[in-house]
Amino acid sequence: MNVLVTGGAGYIGTSLVDKLNTNPLIEKIIVYDNMSHNNIRFFFGNINLEKVRFVQGDILNHIALQKVLKDIDVIYHLAGVVKSPYSMEDSLKYEQINQWGTANLIQCLEKFKQVQKFIFVSSASVYGFAPVDNEFMEANPMNTYGRSKREAEKFVQLLEENMQVDILRVGNVFGYNRTVRHDSVINRFIFEALCYGQIQIFGNGNQVRPFVHIHHLTELLNDLLEPIQDHSDLRLNNVLQFNHSINGIRDILEKEIETLDYIYINQGHEVPSLEIQDDHLLEEDEIQKLLRKEIQTFRNRFVLS
């Protein structure tokens, strides 16, 4: 099996590629990334990515895409522009990359009938700010990033008659890897707590967000490889492990880092919440255990004592 991972040198892509490299079903992995974030950390570490070939290319370049699509059986589409927590700036970039970049990839697939599966990492931000009971609720994105992801989903859904399609609406991803995102809220809190002894909370901190650890997400993405369905189908899933308020995350950090201080930015501002219901969410003690483990992981990687 040959796999293409767009945006494979990014945060999620790094963990996914590392995992796919150990999958015995896979013979070749092409990582297609434009390196817009200059994320050279992808190329370092004590891992021999023997199945991986890196191609620097843009998702908007259909000629370059067609070259890497030859002999590909499965596509993980991760390429996109992300900004947290709000994404009102650079709206054209979100539309170009997330929406029209996805459309360009879908159009290129018309010439490559051998592709059997397309897995798209979307975002829970497509729901906007409202309680979510299940993935079949009407999407109502409230920012530019969410809208661009929802429009991208519509293009991906066009493939369902030709191949197996999986769309994952992913919560806030956190957890350490070599290309760790600092702007992910839990990652940022842990880093700032260890480095500065202080975290900054936007608004009053009561806002709730869905969260998922990057290793949990990676395992799920890897598991989607088997079995490859013989019939066309579309699966839409929300991906999260727990919902939690920002103040609740702060409280857990306070128990683990005794010297932690915190300040509020625009404390009088109430930030809207996004809470997603799921039958398999972690209990509070499990959440605390998971975050304690992640704090220790950051500590082990930290050069400052």
Contacts in CASP RR format, 6 or more apart in sequence:
PFRMAT RR
TARGET T0000
AUTHOR 0000-0000-0000
METHOD contacts of the structure
MODEL  1
MNVLVTGGAGYIGTSLVDKLNTNPLIEKIIVYDNMSHNNIRFFFGNINLE
KVRFVQGDILNHIALQKVLKDIDVIYHLAGVVKSPYSMEDSLKYEQINQW
GTANLIQCLEKFKQVQKFIFVSSASVYGFAPVDNEFMEANPMNTYGRSKR
EAEKFVQLLEENMQVDILRVGNVFGYNRTVRHDSVINRFIFEALCYGQIQ
IFGNGNQVRPFVHIHHLTELLNDLLEPIQDHSDLRLNNVLQFNHSINGIR
DILEKEIETLDYIYINQGHEVPSLEIQDDHLLEEDEIQKLLRKEIQTFRN
RFVLS
1 25 0 8 1.000
1 26 0 8 1.000
1 27 0 8 1.000
1 73 0 8 1.000
1 74 0 8 1.000
1 225 0 8 1.000
2 26 0 8 1.000
2 27 0 8 1.000
2 28 0 8 1.000
2 29 0 8 1.000
2 30 0 8 1.000
2 71 0 8 1.000
2 72 0 8 1.000
2 73 0 8 1.000
2 74 0 8 1.000
3 20 0 8 1.000
3 26 0 8 1.000
3 28 0 8 1.000
3 29 0 8 1.000
3 30 0 8 1.000
3 72 0 8 1.000
3 73 0 8 1.000
3 74 0 8 1.000
3 75 0 8 1.000
3 76 0 8 1.000
3 225 0 8 1.000
4 29 0 8 1.000
4 30 0 8 1.000
4 32 0 8 1.000
4 68 0 8 1.000
4 69 0 8 1.000
4 72 0 8 1.000
4 74 0 8 1.000
4 75 0 8 1.000
4 76 0 8 1.000
5 13 0 8 1.000
5 16 0 8 1.000
5 17 0 8 1.000
5 20 0 8 1.000
5 29 0 8 1.000
5 30 0 8 1.000
5 31 0 8 1.000
5 32 0 8 1.000
5 75 0 8 1.000
5 76 0 8 1.000
5 78 0 8 1.000
6 32 0 8 1.000
6 33 0 8 1.000
6 59 0 8 1.000
6 75 0 8 1.000
6 76 0 8 1.000
6 77 0 8 1.000
6 78 0 8 1.000
6 79 0 8 1.000
6 105 0 8 1.000
7 13 0 8 1.000
7 31 0 8 1.000
7 32 0 8 1.000
7 33 0 8 1.000
7 34 0 8 1.000
7 59 0 8 1.000
7 78 0 8 1.000
7 79 0 8 1.000
7 80 0 8 1.000
8 14 0 8 1.000
8 16 0 8 1.000
8 17 0 8 1.000
8 31 0 8 1.000
8 32 0 8 1.000
8 33 0 8 1.000
8 42 0 8 1.000
8 76 0 8 1.000
8 78 0 8 1.000
8 79 0 8 1.000
9 31 0 8 1.000
9 33 0 8 1.000
9 35 0 8 1.000
9 39 0 8 1.000
9 42 0 8 1.000
9 54 0 8 1.000
9 179 0 8 1.000
10 33 0 8 1.000
10 37 0 8 1.000
10 39 0 8 1.000
10 42 0 8 1.000
10 78 0 8 1.000
10 179 0 8 1.000
11 173 0 8 1.000
11 177 0 8 1.000
11 179 0 8 1.000
11 180 0 8 1.000
11 181 0 8 1.000
11 184 0 8 1.000
11 214 0 8 1.000
12 78 0 8 1.000
12 121 0 8 1.000
12 173 0 8 1.000
12 214 0 8 1.000
12 217 0 8 1.000
12 218 0 8 1.000
13 31 0 8 1.000
13 76 0 8 1.000
13 78 0 8 1.000
13 179 0 8 1.000
14 41 0 8 1.000
14 42 0 8 1.000
14 177 0 8 1.000
14 178 0 8 1.000
14 179 0 8 1.000
15 177 0 8 1.000
15 214 0 8 1.000
15 215 0 8 1.000
15 217 0 8 1.000
15 218 0 8 1.000
16 76 0 8 1.000
16 78 0 8 1.000
16 218 0 8 1.000
16 221 0 8 1.000
16 222 0 8 1.000
17 29 0 8 1.000
17 31 0 8 1.000
17 49 0 8 1.000
17 52 0 8 1.000
18 47 0 8 1.000
18 49 0 8 1.000
18 177 0 8 1.000
18 218 0 8 1.000
19 218 0 8 1.000
19 219 0 8 1.000
19 221 0 8 1.000
19 222 0 8 1.000
20 26 0 8 1.000
20 29 0 8 1.000
20 51 0 8 1.000
20 222 0 8 1.000
21 29 0 8 1.000
21 47 0 8 1.000
21 49 0 8 1.000
21 50 0 8 1.000
21 51 0 8 1.000
21 52 0 8 1.000
23 222 0 8 1.000
23 225 0 8 1.000
25 225 0 8 1.000
25 226 0 8 1.000
26 51 0 8 1.000
26 225 0 8 1.000
27 51 0 8 1.000
28 51 0 8 1.000
28 53 0 8 1.000
28 71 0 8 1.000
29 49 0 8 1.000
29 51 0 8 1.000
29 52 0 8 1.000
29 53 0 8 1.000
30 52 0 8 1.000
30 53 0 8 1.000
30 54 0 8 1.000
30 55 0 8 1.000
30 68 0 8 1.000
30 72 0 8 1.000
31 42 0 8 1.000
31 52 0 8 1.000
31 53 0 8 1.000
31 54 0 8 1.000
31 55 0 8 1.000
32 55 0 8 1.000
32 57 0 8 1.000
32 59 0 8 1.000
32 64 0 8 1.000
32 65 0 8 1.000
32 68 0 8 1.000
32 79 0 8 1.000
33 39 0 8 1.000
33 42 0 8 1.000
33 54 0 8 1.000
33 55 0 8 1.000
33 56 0 8 1.000
33 57 0 8 1.000
33 79 0 8 1.000
34 56 0 8 1.000
34 57 0 8 1.000
34 58 0 8 1.000
34 59 0 8 1.000
34 79 0 8 1.000
35 56 0 8 1.000
39 179 0 8 1.000
41 178 0 8 1.000
41 179 0 8 1.000
42 178 0 8 1.000
42 179 0 8 1.000
43 54 0 8 1.000
44 178 0 8 1.000
45 178 0 8 1.000
55 64 0 8 1.000
55 67 0 8 1.000
55 68 0 8 1.000
57 64 0 8 1.000
58 64 0 8 1.000
59 65 0 8 1.000
59 79 0 8 1.000
59 80 0 8 1.000
59 97 0 8 1.000
59 101 0 8 1.000
59 102 0 8 1.000
59 104 0 8 1.000
59 105 0 8 1.000
60 96 0 8 1.000
60 97 0 8 1.000
60 100 0 8 1.000
60 101 0 8 1.000
60 104 0 8 1.000
62 104 0 8 1.000
62 107 0 8 1.000
62 108 0 8 1.000
65 104 0 8 1.000
65 105 0 8 1.000
65 108 0 8 1.000
66 108 0 8 1.000
66 111 0 8 1.000
66 112 0 8 1.000
69 108 0 8 1.000
69 109 0 8 1.000
69 111 0 8 1.000
69 112 0 8 1.000
69 115 0 8 1.000
70 112 0 8 1.000
71 114 0 8 1.000
72 112 0 8 1.000
72 114 0 8 1.000
72 115 0 8 1.000
73 114 0 8 1.000
73 115 0 8 1.000
73 116 0 8 1.000
73 117 0 8 1.000
73 228 0 8 1.000
74 115 0 8 1.000
74 116 0 8 1.000
74 117 0 8 1.000
74 118 0 8 1.000
74 119 0 8 1.000
74 225 0 8 1.000
74 228 0 8 1.000
75 105 0 8 1.000
75 109 0 8 1.000
75 115 0 8 1.000
75 117 0 8 1.000
75 118 0 8 1.000
75 119 0 8 1.000
76 119 0 8 1.000
76 121 0 8 1.000
76 221 0 8 1.000
77 102 0 8 1.000
77 105 0 8 1.000
77 118 0 8 1.000
77 119 0 8 1.000
77 120 0 8 1.000
77 121 0 8 1.000
77 156 0 8 1.000
78 121 0 8 1.000
79 97 0 8 1.000
79 101 0 8 1.000
80 97 0 8 1.000
80 98 0 8 1.000
81 90 0 8 1.000
81 93 0 8 1.000
81 94 0 8 1.000
81 97 0 8 1.000
81 98 0 8 1.000
81 145 0 8 1.000
81 148 0 8 1.000
82 145 0 8 1.000
82 181 0 8 1.000
83 89 0 8 1.000
83 90 0 8 1.000
83 145 0 8 1.000
83 183 0 8 1.000
84 172 0 8 1.000
84 183 0 8 1.000
84 184 0 8 1.000
84 185 0 8 1.000
85 185 0 8 1.000
85 202 0 8 1.000
85 271 0 8 1.000
86 143 0 8 1.000
87 94 0 8 1.000
87 143 0 8 1.000
87 144 0 8 1.000
87 145 0 8 1.000
87 146 0 8 1.000
88 143 0 8 1.000
88 144 0 8 1.000
90 144 0 8 1.000
91 144 0 8 1.000
94 144 0 8 1.000
94 145 0 8 1.000
94 147 0 8 1.000
94 148 0 8 1.000
95 144 0 8 1.000
95 148 0 8 1.000
95 151 0 8 1.000
97 148 0 8 1.000
98 145 0 8 1.000
98 148 0 8 1.000
98 149 0 8 1.000
98 151 0 8 1.000
98 152 0 8 1.000
99 148 0 8 1.000
99 151 0 8 1.000
99 152 0 8 1.000
99 155 0 8 1.000
101 152 0 8 1.000
102 120 0 8 1.000
102 152 0 8 1.000
102 155 0 8 1.000
102 156 0 8 1.000
103 152 0 8 1.000
103 155 0 8 1.000
106 155 0 8 1.000
106 156 0 8 1.000
106 158 0 8 1.000
106 159 0 8 1.000
109 115 0 8 1.000
109 118 0 8 1.000
109 159 0 8 1.000
109 162 0 8 1.000
113 162 0 8 1.000
115 163 0 8 1.000
116 163 0 8 1.000
116 164 0 8 1.000
116 228 0 8 1.000
116 229 0 8 1.000
117 163 0 8 1.000
117 164 0 8 1.000
117 165 0 8 1.000
117 166 0 8 1.000
117 224 0 8 1.000
117 225 0 8 1.000
117 228 0 8 1.000
117 229 0 8 1.000
118 156 0 8 1.000
118 159 0 8 1.000
118 163 0 8 1.000
118 164 0 8 1.000
118 165 0 8 1.000
118 166 0 8 1.000
119 165 0 8 1.000
119 166 0 8 1.000
119 168 0 8 1.000
119 221 0 8 1.000
119 224 0 8 1.000
120 152 0 8 1.000
120 153 0 8 1.000
120 156 0 8 1.000
120 165 0 8 1.000
120 166 0 8 1.000
120 167 0 8 1.000
120 168 0 8 1.000
121 168 0 8 1.000
121 170 0 8 1.000
121 221 0 8 1.000
122 149 0 8 1.000
122 150 0 8 1.000
122 152 0 8 1.000
122 153 0 8 1.000
122 167 0 8 1.000
122 168 0 8 1.000
122 169 0 8 1.000
122 170 0 8 1.000
123 145 0 8 1.000
123 146 0 8 1.000
123 149 0 8 1.000
123 169 0 8 1.000
123 170 0 8 1.000
123 171 0 8 1.000
124 132 0 8 1.000
124 169 0 8 1.000
124 170 0 8 1.000
124 171 0 8 1.000
124 172 0 8 1.000
124 210 0 8 1.000
124 238 0 8 1.000
124 240 0 8 1.000
124 274 0 8 1.000
124 276 0 8 1.000
125 141 0 8 1.000
125 142 0 8 1.000
125 143 0 8 1.000
125 145 0 8 1.000
125 146 0 8 1.000
125 149 0 8 1.000
125 274 0 8 1.000
126 139 0 8 1.000
126 141 0 8 1.000
126 146 0 8 1.000
126 149 0 8 1.000
126 150 0 8 1.000
126 153 0 8 1.000
126 169 0 8 1.000
127 137 0 8 1.000
127 139 0 8 1.000
127 140 0 8 1.000
127 141 0 8 1.000
127 169 0 8 1.000
127 274 0 8 1.000
127 276 0 8 1.000
128 139 0 8 1.000
128 140 0 8 1.000
128 141 0 8 1.000
128 142 0 8 1.000
128 143 0 8 1.000
128 146 0 8 1.000
128 272 0 8 1.000
128 274 0 8 1.000
129 142 0 8 1.000
129 272 0 8 1.000
129 273 0 8 1.000
129 274 0 8 1.000
130 137 0 8 1.000
130 140 0 8 1.000
130 274 0 8 1.000
131 275 0 8 1.000
131 277 0 8 1.000
132 238 0 8 1.000
132 274 0 8 1.000
132 275 0 8 1.000
132 276 0 8 1.000
132 277 0 8 1.000
133 277 0 8 1.000
134 238 0 8 1.000
134 277 0 8 1.000
135 169 0 8 1.000
135 236 0 8 1.000
135 237 0 8 1.000
135 238 0 8 1.000
136 236 0 8 1.000
139 150 0 8 1.000
139 153 0 8 1.000
141 147 0 8 1.000
141 149 0 8 1.000
141 150 0 8 1.000
142 272 0 8 1.000
153 167 0 8 1.000
156 165 0 8 1.000
156 167 0 8 1.000
157 165 0 8 1.000
157 167 0 8 1.000
157 234 0 8 1.000
159 165 0 8 1.000
160 232 0 8 1.000
160 233 0 8 1.000
160 234 0 8 1.000
161 232 0 8 1.000
162 232 0 8 1.000
163 232 0 8 1.000
164 228 0 8 1.000
164 229 0 8 1.000
164 232 0 8 1.000
164 233 0 8 1.000
164 235 0 8 1.000
165 232 0 8 1.000
165 233 0 8 1.000
165 234 0 8 1.000
165 235 0 8 1.000
166 224 0 8 1.000
166 234 0 8 1.000
166 235 0 8 1.000
166 237 0 8 1.000
167 234 0 8 1.000
167 235 0 8 1.000
167 236 0 8 1.000
167 237 0 8 1.000
168 220 0 8 1.000
168 221 0 8 1.000
168 237 0 8 1.000
168 238 0 8 1.000
168 239 0 8 1.000
169 236 0 8 1.000
169 237 0 8 1.000
169 238 0 8 1.000
169 239 0 8 1.000
170 212 0 8 1.000
170 217 0 8 1.000
170 239 0 8 1.000
170 240 0 8 1.000
171 209 0 8 1.000
171 210 0 8 1.000
171 211 0 8 1.000
171 212 0 8 1.000
171 238 0 8 1.000
171 239 0 8 1.000
171 240 0 8 1.000
171 276 0 8 1.000
172 184 0 8 1.000
172 185 0 8 1.000
172 186 0 8 1.000
172 209 0 8 1.000
172 210 0 8 1.000
172 211 0 8 1.000
172 212 0 8 1.000
173 181 0 8 1.000
173 184 0 8 1.000
173 211 0 8 1.000
173 212 0 8 1.000
173 213 0 8 1.000
173 214 0 8 1.000
173 217 0 8 1.000
174 184 0 8 1.000
174 185 0 8 1.000
174 186 0 8 1.000
174 187 0 8 1.000
174 211 0 8 1.000
174 212 0 8 1.000
174 213 0 8 1.000
174 214 0 8 1.000
174 294 0 8 1.000
175 184 0 8 1.000
175 186 0 8 1.000
175 187 0 8 1.000
175 213 0 8 1.000
175 214 0 8 1.000
175 215 0 8 1.000
175 294 0 8 1.000
175 297 0 8 1.000
176 187 0 8 1.000
176 294 0 8 1.000
176 297 0 8 1.000
176 298 0 8 1.000
176 301 0 8 1.000
177 214 0 8 1.000
180 187 0 8 1.000
181 187 0 8 1.000
182 188 0 8 1.000
182 191 0 8 1.000
185 209 0 8 1.000
185 246 0 8 1.000
185 249 0 8 1.000
186 211 0 8 1.000
186 249 0 8 1.000
186 291 0 8 1.000
186 294 0 8 1.000
188 199 0 8 1.000
189 199 0 8 1.000
189 249 0 8 1.000
189 250 0 8 1.000
189 253 0 8 1.000
190 253 0 8 1.000
190 294 0 8 1.000
190 295 0 8 1.000
190 298 0 8 1.000
191 298 0 8 1.000
192 198 0 8 1.000
192 199 0 8 1.000
192 200 0 8 1.000
193 199 0 8 1.000
193 253 0 8 1.000
193 257 0 8 1.000
193 260 0 8 1.000
193 295 0 8 1.000
194 257 0 8 1.000
194 295 0 8 1.000
194 298 0 8 1.000
194 299 0 8 1.000
194 302 0 8 1.000
194 304 0 8 1.000
195 302 0 8 1.000
195 304 0 8 1.000
197 257 0 8 1.000
197 259 0 8 1.000
197 260 0 8 1.000
197 261 0 8 1.000
198 260 0 8 1.000
198 261 0 8 1.000
198 262 0 8 1.000
198 263 0 8 1.000
199 250 0 8 1.000
199 253 0 8 1.000
199 260 0 8 1.000
199 261 0 8 1.000
199 262 0 8 1.000
199 263 0 8 1.000
200 262 0 8 1.000
200 263 0 8 1.000
200 264 0 8 1.000
200 265 0 8 1.000
201 246 0 8 1.000
201 247 0 8 1.000
201 250 0 8 1.000
201 262 0 8 1.000
201 263 0 8 1.000
201 264 0 8 1.000
201 265 0 8 1.000
202 246 0 8 1.000
202 264 0 8 1.000
202 265 0 8 1.000
202 266 0 8 1.000
202 269 0 8 1.000
202 271 0 8 1.000
203 264 0 8 1.000
203 265 0 8 1.000
203 266 0 8 1.000
203 267 0 8 1.000
203 268 0 8 1.000
203 269 0 8 1.000
203 270 0 8 1.000
203 271 0 8 1.000
204 247 0 8 1.000
204 264 0 8 1.000
204 267 0 8 1.000
204 268 0 8 1.000
204 269 0 8 1.000
204 270 0 8 1.000
204 271 0 8 1.000
205 245 0 8 1.000
205 246 0 8 1.000
205 247 0 8 1.000
205 250 0 8 1.000
205 264 0 8 1.000
205 271 0 8 1.000
206 245 0 8 1.000
206 246 0 8 1.000
206 247 0 8 1.000
206 270 0 8 1.000
206 271 0 8 1.000
206 273 0 8 1.000
207 245 0 8 1.000
207 246 0 8 1.000
207 270 0 8 1.000
207 271 0 8 1.000
207 272 0 8 1.000
207 273 0 8 1.000
208 243 0 8 1.000
208 244 0 8 1.000
208 245 0 8 1.000
208 273 0 8 1.000
208 274 0 8 1.000
208 275 0 8 1.000
209 243 0 8 1.000
209 244 0 8 1.000
209 245 0 8 1.000
209 246 0 8 1.000
209 273 0 8 1.000
209 274 0 8 1.000
210 238 0 8 1.000
210 240 0 8 1.000
210 242 0 8 1.000
210 243 0 8 1.000
210 274 0 8 1.000
210 275 0 8 1.000
210 276 0 8 1.000
211 240 0 8 1.000
211 241 0 8 1.000
211 242 0 8 1.000
211 243 0 8 1.000
211 244 0 8 1.000
212 239 0 8 1.000
212 240 0 8 1.000
212 241 0 8 1.000
213 241 0 8 1.000
213 290 0 8 1.000
213 294 0 8 1.000
216 241 0 8 1.000
217 239 0 8 1.000
220 239 0 8 1.000
238 276 0 8 1.000
238 278 0 8 1.000
240 276 0 8 1.000
240 278 0 8 1.000
240 281 0 8 1.000
241 281 0 8 1.000
241 282 0 8 1.000
241 287 0 8 1.000
241 290 0 8 1.000
242 281 0 8 1.000
242 282 0 8 1.000
242 286 0 8 1.000
242 287 0 8 1.000
243 275 0 8 1.000
243 276 0 8 1.000
243 281 0 8 1.000
244 287 0 8 1.000
245 273 0 8 1.000
249 291 0 8 1.000
250 262 0 8 1.000
252 287 0 8 1.000
252 288 0 8 1.000
252 291 0 8 1.000
252 292 0 8 1.000
253 260 0 8 1.000
253 291 0 8 1.000
253 295 0 8 1.000
254 260 0 8 1.000
255 288 0 8 1.000
256 291 0 8 1.000
256 292 0 8 1.000
256 295 0 8 1.000
257 295 0 8 1.000
282 290 0 8 1.000
END
